Amino acid sequence: MKIKYFEDTDTALLEFGGGVPAETRELSEDIYIDLDAAGHVVSITLEHASVRGDFSEVSFLQMNRKAPPALEVES
């Protein structure tokens, strides 16, 4: 996944993988999604991005797939 921010247009582009966009859908006035021929999301465009969030810092947190085993409490 790549996140690109274009300061001159205040636009953020979130790219998922290397698919080729076949269709663009408008979700709202400032949010568009690009879909490949199979209907999978290829990218998301956020216009007026600085109004929606602070792009000066982006963090990534990967969550564990499996929860750790629960602790057993002896009575």
Distance bins in CASP14 RR format, pairs under 12 A and 6 or more apart:
PFRMAT RR
TARGET T0000
AUTHOR 0000-0000-0000
RMODE 2
METHOD distances of the structure
MODEL  1
1 13 0 0 0 0 0 1 0 0 0 0 0
1 14 1 0 0 1 0 0 0 0 0 0 0
1 15 1 0 0 1 0 0 0 0 0 0 0
1 16 1 0 1 0 0 0 0 0 0 0 0
1 17 1 0 0 1 0 0 0 0 0 0 0
1 18 0 0 0 0 0 1 0 0 0 0 0
1 41 0 0 0 0 0 1 0 0 0 0 0
1 42 0 0 0 0 0 1 0 0 0 0 0
1 43 0 0 0 0 1 0 0 0 0 0 0
1 44 0 0 0 0 0 1 0 0 0 0 0
1 58 0 0 0 0 0 1 0 0 0 0 0
1 60 0 0 0 0 1 0 0 0 0 0 0
1 62 0 0 0 0 0 1 0 0 0 0 0
2 12 0 0 0 0 0 1 0 0 0 0 0
2 13 1 0 0 1 0 0 0 0 0 0 0
2 14 1 0 0 1 0 0 0 0 0 0 0
2 15 1 0 1 0 0 0 0 0 0 0 0
2 16 0 0 0 0 1 0 0 0 0 0 0
2 17 0 0 0 0 1 0 0 0 0 0 0
2 18 0 0 0 0 1 0 0 0 0 0 0
2 42 0 0 0 0 0 1 0 0 0 0 0
2 43 0 0 0 0 1 0 0 0 0 0 0
2 44 0 0 0 0 0 1 0 0 0 0 0
2 58 0 0 0 0 0 1 0 0 0 0 0
2 60 0 0 0 0 0 1 0 0 0 0 0
3 11 0 0 0 0 0 1 0 0 0 0 0
3 12 1 0 0 1 0 0 0 0 0 0 0
3 13 1 0 0 1 0 0 0 0 0 0 0
3 14 1 0 1 0 0 0 0 0 0 0 0
3 15 1 0 0 1 0 0 0 0 0 0 0
3 16 0 0 0 0 0 1 0 0 0 0 0
3 43 0 0 0 0 0 1 0 0 0 0 0
3 44 0 0 0 0 1 0 0 0 0 0 0
3 45 0 0 0 0 0 1 0 0 0 0 0
3 46 0 0 0 0 1 0 0 0 0 0 0
3 49 0 0 0 0 0 1 0 0 0 0 0
3 55 0 0 0 0 1 0 0 0 0 0 0
3 57 0 0 0 0 0 1 0 0 0 0 0
3 58 1 0 0 1 0 0 0 0 0 0 0
3 59 0 0 0 0 0 1 0 0 0 0 0
3 60 0 0 0 0 1 0 0 0 0 0 0
4 11 0 0 0 0 1 0 0 0 0 0 0
4 12 1 0 0 1 0 0 0 0 0 0 0
4 13 1 0 1 0 0 0 0 0 0 0 0
4 14 0 0 0 0 1 0 0 0 0 0 0
4 15 1 0 0 1 0 0 0 0 0 0 0
4 43 0 0 0 0 1 0 0 0 0 0 0
4 44 0 0 0 0 0 1 0 0 0 0 0
4 45 0 0 0 0 1 0 0 0 0 0 0
4 46 0 0 0 0 0 1 0 0 0 0 0
4 49 0 0 0 0 0 1 0 0 0 0 0
4 55 0 0 0 0 1 0 0 0 0 0 0
4 58 0 0 0 0 0 1 0 0 0 0 0
5 11 1 0 0 1 0 0 0 0 0 0 0
5 12 1 0 1 0 0 0 0 0 0 0 0
5 13 1 0 0 1 0 0 0 0 0 0 0
5 14 0 0 0 0 0 1 0 0 0 0 0
5 45 0 0 0 0 0 1 0 0 0 0 0
5 46 0 0 0 0 1 0 0 0 0 0 0
5 47 0 0 0 0 0 1 0 0 0 0 0
5 49 1 0 0 1 0 0 0 0 0 0 0
5 50 0 0 0 0 1 0 0 0 0 0 0
5 52 0 0 0 0 0 1 0 0 0 0 0
5 53 0 0 0 0 0 1 0 0 0 0 0
5 54 0 0 0 0 0 1 0 0 0 0 0
5 55 1 0 1 0 0 0 0 0 0 0 0
5 56 0 0 0 0 1 0 0 0 0 0 0
5 57 0 0 0 0 0 1 0 0 0 0 0
5 58 0 0 0 0 1 0 0 0 0 0 0
6 12 1 0 0 1 0 0 0 0 0 0 0
6 13 1 0 0 1 0 0 0 0 0 0 0
6 45 0 0 0 0 1 0 0 0 0 0 0
6 46 0 0 0 0 0 1 0 0 0 0 0
6 47 0 0 0 0 0 1 0 0 0 0 0
6 48 0 0 0 0 0 1 0 0 0 0 0
6 49 0 0 0 0 1 0 0 0 0 0 0
6 50 0 0 0 0 0 1 0 0 0 0 0
6 55 0 0 0 0 0 1 0 0 0 0 0
7 49 0 0 0 0 1 0 0 0 0 0 0
7 50 0 0 0 0 1 0 0 0 0 0 0
7 55 0 0 0 0 1 0 0 0 0 0 0
7 56 0 0 0 0 0 1 0 0 0 0 0
8 49 0 0 0 0 0 1 0 0 0 0 0
8 50 0 0 0 0 0 1 0 0 0 0 0
9 30 0 0 0 0 0 1 0 0 0 0 0
9 45 0 0 0 0 0 1 0 0 0 0 0
9 46 0 0 0 0 0 1 0 0 0 0 0
9 47 1 0 0 1 0 0 0 0 0 0 0
9 48 0 0 0 0 1 0 0 0 0 0 0
9 49 0 0 0 0 1 0 0 0 0 0 0
9 50 0 0 0 0 0 1 0 0 0 0 0
10 30 0 0 0 0 1 0 0 0 0 0 0
10 45 0 0 0 0 0 1 0 0 0 0 0
10 46 0 0 0 0 1 0 0 0 0 0 0
10 47 1 0 0 1 0 0 0 0 0 0 0
10 48 1 0 1 0 0 0 0 0 0 0 0
10 49 1 0 1 0 0 0 0 0 0 0 0
10 50 1 0 1 0 0 0 0 0 0 0 0
10 51 1 0 0 1 0 0 0 0 0 0 0
10 52 0 0 0 0 1 0 0 0 0 0 0
10 53 0 0 0 0 0 1 0 0 0 0 0
10 55 0 0 0 0 1 0 0 0 0 0 0
11 30 0 0 0 0 1 0 0 0 0 0 0
11 31 0 0 0 0 0 1 0 0 0 0 0
11 32 0 0 0 0 0 1 0 0 0 0 0
11 43 0 0 0 0 0 1 0 0 0 0 0
11 44 0 0 0 0 0 1 0 0 0 0 0
11 45 1 0 0 1 0 0 0 0 0 0 0
11 46 1 0 0 1 0 0 0 0 0 0 0
11 47 1 0 1 0 0 0 0 0 0 0 0
11 48 0 0 0 0 1 0 0 0 0 0 0
11 49 1 0 1 0 0 0 0 0 0 0 0
11 50 0 0 0 0 1 0 0 0 0 0 0
11 51 0 0 0 0 0 1 0 0 0 0 0
11 52 0 0 0 0 0 1 0 0 0 0 0
11 55 0 0 0 0 0 1 0 0 0 0 0
12 30 0 0 0 0 0 1 0 0 0 0 0
12 31 0 0 0 0 0 1 0 0 0 0 0
12 32 0 0 0 0 0 1 0 0 0 0 0
12 43 0 0 0 0 0 1 0 0 0 0 0
12 44 0 0 0 0 1 0 0 0 0 0 0
12 45 1 0 0 1 0 0 0 0 0 0 0
12 46 1 0 1 0 0 0 0 0 0 0 0
12 47 0 0 0 0 1 0 0 0 0 0 0
12 48 0 0 0 0 1 0 0 0 0 0 0
12 49 1 1 0 0 0 0 0 0 0 0 0
12 50 0 0 0 0 1 0 0 0 0 0 0
12 51 0 0 0 0 0 1 0 0 0 0 0
12 52 0 0 0 0 1 0 0 0 0 0 0
12 53 0 0 0 0 1 0 0 0 0 0 0
12 54 0 0 0 0 0 1 0 0 0 0 0
12 55 1 0 0 1 0 0 0 0 0 0 0
12 58 0 0 0 0 1 0 0 0 0 0 0
13 21 0 0 0 0 0 1 0 0 0 0 0
13 31 0 0 0 0 0 1 0 0 0 0 0
13 32 0 0 0 0 1 0 0 0 0 0 0
13 33 0 0 0 0 0 1 0 0 0 0 0
13 34 0 0 0 0 1 0 0 0 0 0 0
13 42 0 0 0 0 0 1 0 0 0 0 0
13 43 1 0 0 1 0 0 0 0 0 0 0
13 44 1 0 0 1 0 0 0 0 0 0 0
13 45 1 0 1 0 0 0 0 0 0 0 0
13 46 1 0 0 1 0 0 0 0 0 0 0
13 47 0 0 0 0 0 1 0 0 0 0 0
13 49 0 0 0 0 1 0 0 0 0 0 0
13 55 0 0 0 0 0 1 0 0 0 0 0
14 31 0 0 0 0 0 1 0 0 0 0 0
14 32 0 0 0 0 0 1 0 0 0 0 0
14 33 0 0 0 0 1 0 0 0 0 0 0
14 34 0 0 0 0 0 1 0 0 0 0 0
14 41 0 0 0 0 1 0 0 0 0 0 0
14 42 0 0 0 0 1 0 0 0 0 0 0
14 43 1 0 0 1 0 0 0 0 0 0 0
14 44 1 0 1 0 0 0 0 0 0 0 0
14 45 1 0 0 1 0 0 0 0 0 0 0
14 46 1 0 0 1 0 0 0 0 0 0 0
14 49 0 0 0 0 0 1 0 0 0 0 0
14 52 0 0 0 0 0 1 0 0 0 0 0
14 55 0 0 0 0 0 1 0 0 0 0 0
14 58 0 0 0 0 0 1 0 0 0 0 0
15 21 0 0 0 0 0 1 0 0 0 0 0
15 33 0 0 0 0 0 1 0 0 0 0 0
15 34 0 0 0 0 1 0 0 0 0 0 0
15 41 0 0 0 0 1 0 0 0 0 0 0
15 42 1 0 0 1 0 0 0 0 0 0 0
15 43 1 0 1 0 0 0 0 0 0 0 0
15 44 0 0 0 0 1 0 0 0 0 0 0
15 45 0 0 0 0 1 0 0 0 0 0 0
16 33 0 0 0 0 1 0 0 0 0 0 0
16 34 0 0 0 0 1 0 0 0 0 0 0
16 35 0 0 0 0 0 1 0 0 0 0 0
16 36 0 0 0 0 1 0 0 0 0 0 0
16 40 0 0 0 0 1 0 0 0 0 0 0
16 41 1 0 1 0 0 0 0 0 0 0 0
16 42 1 0 0 1 0 0 0 0 0 0 0
16 43 1 0 0 1 0 0 0 0 0 0 0
16 44 1 0 0 1 0 0 0 0 0 0 0
17 34 0 0 0 0 0 1 0 0 0 0 0
17 36 0 0 0 0 1 0 0 0 0 0 0
17 40 0 0 0 0 1 0 0 0 0 0 0
17 41 0 0 0 0 1 0 0 0 0 0 0
17 42 1 0 0 1 0 0 0 0 0 0 0
17 43 0 0 0 0 1 0 0 0 0 0 0
18 34 0 0 0 0 0 1 0 0 0 0 0
18 36 0 0 0 0 1 0 0 0 0 0 0
18 40 0 0 0 0 0 1 0 0 0 0 0
18 41 0 0 0 0 0 1 0 0 0 0 0
18 42 1 0 0 1 0 0 0 0 0 0 0
18 43 0 0 0 0 1 0 0 0 0 0 0
19 34 0 0 0 0 1 0 0 0 0 0 0
19 35 0 0 0 0 1 0 0 0 0 0 0
19 36 1 0 1 0 0 0 0 0 0 0 0
19 37 0 0 0 0 1 0 0 0 0 0 0
19 38 0 0 0 0 1 0 0 0 0 0 0
19 39 0 0 0 0 0 1 0 0 0 0 0
19 40 1 0 0 1 0 0 0 0 0 0 0
19 41 0 0 0 0 1 0 0 0 0 0 0
19 42 1 0 1 0 0 0 0 0 0 0 0
19 43 0 0 0 0 1 0 0 0 0 0 0
20 34 0 0 0 0 1 0 0 0 0 0 0
20 35 0 0 0 0 0 1 0 0 0 0 0
20 36 1 0 0 1 0 0 0 0 0 0 0
20 37 1 0 0 1 0 0 0 0 0 0 0
20 38 0 0 0 0 0 1 0 0 0 0 0
20 39 0 0 0 0 0 1 0 0 0 0 0
20 40 0 0 0 0 0 1 0 0 0 0 0
20 42 1 0 0 1 0 0 0 0 0 0 0
20 43 0 0 0 0 0 1 0 0 0 0 0
21 32 0 0 0 0 0 1 0 0 0 0 0
21 33 0 0 0 0 1 0 0 0 0 0 0
21 34 1 1 0 0 0 0 0 0 0 0 0
21 35 1 0 0 1 0 0 0 0 0 0 0
21 36 1 0 0 1 0 0 0 0 0 0 0
21 37 0 0 0 0 1 0 0 0 0 0 0
21 38 0 0 0 0 0 1 0 0 0 0 0
21 39 0 0 0 0 0 1 0 0 0 0 0
21 40 0 0 0 0 0 1 0 0 0 0 0
21 41 0 0 0 0 1 0 0 0 0 0 0
21 42 1 0 1 0 0 0 0 0 0 0 0
21 43 1 0 0 1 0 0 0 0 0 0 0
21 44 0 0 0 0 0 1 0 0 0 0 0
21 45 0 0 0 0 0 1 0 0 0 0 0
22 33 0 0 0 0 0 1 0 0 0 0 0
22 34 0 0 0 0 1 0 0 0 0 0 0
22 35 1 0 0 1 0 0 0 0 0 0 0
22 36 1 0 1 0 0 0 0 0 0 0 0
22 37 1 0 1 0 0 0 0 0 0 0 0
22 38 0 0 0 0 1 0 0 0 0 0 0
22 39 1 0 0 1 0 0 0 0 0 0 0
22 40 0 0 0 0 1 0 0 0 0 0 0
22 41 0 0 0 0 0 1 0 0 0 0 0
22 42 0 0 0 0 1 0 0 0 0 0 0
22 43 0 0 0 0 0 1 0 0 0 0 0
23 32 0 0 0 0 0 1 0 0 0 0 0
23 33 0 0 0 0 1 0 0 0 0 0 0
23 34 1 0 0 1 0 0 0 0 0 0 0
23 35 1 0 1 0 0 0 0 0 0 0 0
23 36 0 0 0 0 1 0 0 0 0 0 0
23 37 0 0 0 0 1 0 0 0 0 0 0
23 38 0 0 0 0 0 1 0 0 0 0 0
23 39 1 0 0 1 0 0 0 0 0 0 0
23 40 0 0 0 0 0 1 0 0 0 0 0
23 41 0 0 0 0 0 1 0 0 0 0 0
23 42 0 0 0 0 1 0 0 0 0 0 0
23 43 0 0 0 0 0 1 0 0 0 0 0
24 31 0 0 0 0 0 1 0 0 0 0 0
24 32 1 0 1 0 0 0 0 0 0 0 0
24 33 1 0 0 1 0 0 0 0 0 0 0
24 34 1 0 1 0 0 0 0 0 0 0 0
24 35 1 0 0 1 0 0 0 0 0 0 0
24 36 0 0 0 0 0 1 0 0 0 0 0
24 39 0 0 0 0 0 1 0 0 0 0 0
24 41 0 0 0 0 0 1 0 0 0 0 0
24 42 0 0 0 0 1 0 0 0 0 0 0
24 43 0 0 0 0 1 0 0 0 0 0 0
24 44 0 0 0 0 0 1 0 0 0 0 0
24 45 0 0 0 0 1 0 0 0 0 0 0
25 31 0 0 0 0 1 0 0 0 0 0 0
25 32 1 0 0 1 0 0 0 0 0 0 0
25 33 1 0 1 0 0 0 0 0 0 0 0
25 34 0 0 0 0 1 0 0 0 0 0 0
25 35 1 0 0 1 0 0 0 0 0 0 0
25 39 0 0 0 0 1 0 0 0 0 0 0
25 41 0 0 0 0 1 0 0 0 0 0 0
25 42 0 0 0 0 0 1 0 0 0 0 0
25 43 0 0 0 0 0 1 0 0 0 0 0
25 44 0 0 0 0 0 1 0 0 0 0 0
25 45 0 0 0 0 0 1 0 0 0 0 0
26 32 1 0 1 0 0 0 0 0 0 0 0
26 33 0 0 0 0 1 0 0 0 0 0 0
26 34 0 0 0 0 0 1 0 0 0 0 0
26 44 0 0 0 0 0 1 0 0 0 0 0
26 45 0 0 0 0 1 0 0 0 0 0 0
26 47 0 0 0 0 0 1 0 0 0 0 0
27 33 1 0 0 1 0 0 0 0 0 0 0
27 34 0 0 0 0 0 1 0 0 0 0 0
27 35 0 0 0 0 0 1 0 0 0 0 0
27 41 0 0 0 0 0 1 0 0 0 0 0
27 44 0 0 0 0 1 0 0 0 0 0 0
27 45 0 0 0 0 1 0 0 0 0 0 0
27 46 0 0 0 0 1 0 0 0 0 0 0
27 47 0 0 0 0 0 1 0 0 0 0 0
28 44 0 0 0 0 0 1 0 0 0 0 0
28 45 0 0 0 0 0 1 0 0 0 0 0
28 46 0 0 0 0 1 0 0 0 0 0 0
28 47 0 0 0 0 1 0 0 0 0 0 0
28 48 0 0 0 0 0 1 0 0 0 0 0
28 52 0 0 0 0 0 1 0 0 0 0 0
29 45 0 0 0 0 0 1 0 0 0 0 0
29 46 0 0 0 0 0 1 0 0 0 0 0
29 47 1 0 0 1 0 0 0 0 0 0 0
29 48 0 0 0 0 1 0 0 0 0 0 0
29 51 0 0 0 0 0 1 0 0 0 0 0
29 52 0 0 0 0 0 1 0 0 0 0 0
30 44 0 0 0 0 0 1 0 0 0 0 0
30 45 0 0 0 0 1 0 0 0 0 0 0
30 46 1 0 0 1 0 0 0 0 0 0 0
30 47 1 0 1 0 0 0 0 0 0 0 0
30 48 1 0 1 0 0 0 0 0 0 0 0
30 49 0 0 0 0 1 0 0 0 0 0 0
30 50 0 0 0 0 0 1 0 0 0 0 0
30 51 0 0 0 0 1 0 0 0 0 0 0
30 52 1 0 0 1 0 0 0 0 0 0 0
30 53 0 0 0 0 0 1 0 0 0 0 0
31 43 0 0 0 0 0 1 0 0 0 0 0
31 44 1 0 0 1 0 0 0 0 0 0 0
31 45 1 0 0 1 0 0 0 0 0 0 0
31 46 1 0 1 0 0 0 0 0 0 0 0
31 47 1 0 0 1 0 0 0 0 0 0 0
31 48 0 0 0 0 1 0 0 0 0 0 0
31 49 0 0 0 0 1 0 0 0 0 0 0
31 51 0 0 0 0 0 1 0 0 0 0 0
31 52 0 0 0 0 1 0 0 0 0 0 0
32 41 0 0 0 0 0 1 0 0 0 0 0
32 42 0 0 0 0 0 1 0 0 0 0 0
32 43 0 0 0 0 1 0 0 0 0 0 0
32 44 1 0 0 1 0 0 0 0 0 0 0
32 45 1 0 1 0 0 0 0 0 0 0 0
32 46 0 0 0 0 1 0 0 0 0 0 0
32 47 1 0 0 1 0 0 0 0 0 0 0
33 39 0 0 0 0 1 0 0 0 0 0 0
33 40 0 0 0 0 0 1 0 0 0 0 0
33 41 1 0 1 0 0 0 0 0 0 0 0
33 42 0 0 0 0 1 0 0 0 0 0 0
33 43 1 0 0 1 0 0 0 0 0 0 0
33 44 1 0 1 0 0 0 0 0 0 0 0
33 45 1 0 0 1 0 0 0 0 0 0 0
33 46 0 0 0 0 0 1 0 0 0 0 0
34 40 0 0 0 0 1 0 0 0 0 0 0
34 41 1 0 0 1 0 0 0 0 0 0 0
34 42 1 0 1 0 0 0 0 0 0 0 0
34 43 1 0 1 0 0 0 0 0 0 0 0
34 44 1 0 0 1 0 0 0 0 0 0 0
34 45 1 0 0 1 0 0 0 0 0 0 0
35 41 1 0 0 1 0 0 0 0 0 0 0
35 42 1 0 0 1 0 0 0 0 0 0 0
35 43 0 0 0 0 1 0 0 0 0 0 0
35 44 0 0 0 0 0 1 0 0 0 0 0
36 42 1 0 1 0 0 0 0 0 0 0 0
36 43 0 0 0 0 1 0 0 0 0 0 0
44 52 0 0 0 0 0 1 0 0 0 0 0
45 52 0 0 0 0 0 1 0 0 0 0 0
46 52 1 0 1 0 0 0 0 0 0 0 0
46 53 0 0 0 0 1 0 0 0 0 0 0
46 55 0 0 0 0 1 0 0 0 0 0 0
48 55 0 0 0 0 0 1 0 0 0 0 0
49 55 1 0 0 1 0 0 0 0 0 0 0
49 56 0 0 0 0 0 1 0 0 0 0 0
49 58 0 0 0 0 0 1 0 0 0 0 0
50 56 0 0 0 0 1 0 0 0 0 0 0
END
